[in-house]
Amino acid sequence: MIADTALPLSRRRLRWRARRGLLENDWILSRFLERHGDQLTREEMVSFEALLDLSENELLDLLLARSDVPAALDVPDVRAMLDRLRAD
C-alpha cells in the first residue's frame, strides 16, 4: 500500500514506469496519465501498476480489447482501471 505522504513520489515513478517500448502503449498510457494521473487514488495506482507488469504485447492486446484479462489480474479494481484506460 502506498502511504499518503509518498503519493507525489509514487506518481512520478508511475509516470516513468508507464513509458513503454511499444509506441501505441506509450501513447495510451501517457495520455491517460496526463489527463488523470494527479487524481488517481492509491488503489487505482496499484491497479495501474499491475497492468504495467504485463509484457508489451499482452498490455496492448488488453488495451485494445483483443484479449481477456489474465486470471491473476481478474479483480474488480484492475478491470475498472482497464475500462478507464480503454475509454480515455
Residue pairs with C-beta under 8 A, 6 or more apart in sequence:
1 42
1 46
2 10
2 42
2 45
2 46
4 42
7 42
10 42
10 45
11 37
11 38
11 40
11 45
14 33
14 37
14 40
14 45
14 48
14 49
15 33
15 37
17 49
17 52
18 26
18 29
18 30
18 33
18 48
18 52
19 26
19 29
19 30
20 26
20 29
20 56
20 59
21 56
22 56
22 57
22 59
22 60
24 60
24 63
25 56
25 59
25 60
25 63
28 63
28 85
28 88
29 52
29 85
31 88
32 84
32 85
32 88
35 88
36 84
36 88
40 48
43 77
44 77
44 80
44 81
46 77
47 77
47 78
47 80
47 81
48 81
50 73
50 78
51 59
51 62
51 73
51 78
51 81
51 82
51 85
52 59
54 62
54 70
54 73
58 67
58 70
60 66
61 67
62 69
62 82
63 82
63 85
63 86
65 86
69 78
69 79
69 82
